Amino acid sequence: MRAAYRVLAGLVAIGVVLQAMFVALGWFTAIKDIDDGLVVDKNYEGNTGHMLHGQFGMLVIPAIALLLLIVSFFAKVDGGIKWALYVVGLVALQIALAFVSFGAPVVGLLHGLNAFALAGVAGMAARRAAAVRQPAAETTTV
């Protein structure tokens, strides 16, 4: 179960990197399309990059984070439940910030910043699961 915990936490961190790649693909594609004459207005539905960013961020990463939380109860990782809860909390915050950002775009800055926090916390959770557990020191009484 420790390995499953480590893999799931690592997948969340990797997912954040993919999210940055997807949103970059989306906006560079949109800019190219505008240069080619596309009109971006309220009817614009985005492109593949936008779609991947939205679907991955709303479905895949939250599902992995919830699986991480479930596995954390069985993985025997020191502080594993706490770190999994941090990941789930940051994922929930990330989704909330995304929705608020549509009405207040400046909040998108926090959405981007929180992504770094999520990647760091998920990476830390993965490292904690990879760490060798030290057996409890036996106390001797004289």
Residue pairs with C-beta under 8 A, 6 or more apart in sequence:
1 71
1 74
1 75
1 76
2 75
2 76
2 77
2 129
3 129
4 71
4 75
5 68
5 71
5 72
5 75
5 77
5 80
5 84
5 125
5 126
5 129
6 126
6 129
6 130
7 126
8 64
8 67
8 68
8 71
9 68
9 83
9 84
9 87
9 122
9 123
9 125
9 126
9 129
10 122
10 123
10 126
11 64
12 61
12 64
12 65
12 68
12 87
12 91
12 118
12 119
12 122
12 125
13 118
13 119
13 122
13 123
13 126
15 56
15 60
15 61
15 64
16 61
16 115
16 116
16 118
16 119
16 122
17 119
18 56
19 53
19 56
19 57
19 61
19 115
20 115
22 49
22 50
22 52
22 53
22 56
23 49
23 50
23 53
24 49
25 47
25 48
25 49
25 52
26 46
26 47
26 48
26 49
26 50
26 51
26 52
26 53
27 49
28 49
29 47
29 48
29 49
30 38
30 40
30 44
30 46
30 47
30 50
33 40
33 47
34 40
46 54
57 94
57 95
57 98
58 95
61 91
62 91
62 92
62 95
65 84
65 87
65 88
65 91
66 88
68 84
68 87
68 88
68 125
69 81
69 84
69 85
69 87
69 88
71 84
72 80
72 81
72 83
72 84
72 85
73 81
75 129
76 133
77 83
77 125
77 128
77 129
78 128
78 131
78 133
79 128
80 125
80 128
80 129
83 121
83 124
83 125
83 128
84 125
86 121
86 125
87 118
87 121
87 122
87 125
90 114
90 117
90 118
90 121
91 118
93 114
94 111
94 114
94 115
94 118
97 107
97 108
97 110
97 111
97 114
98 111
100 107
101 107
101 108
101 110
101 111
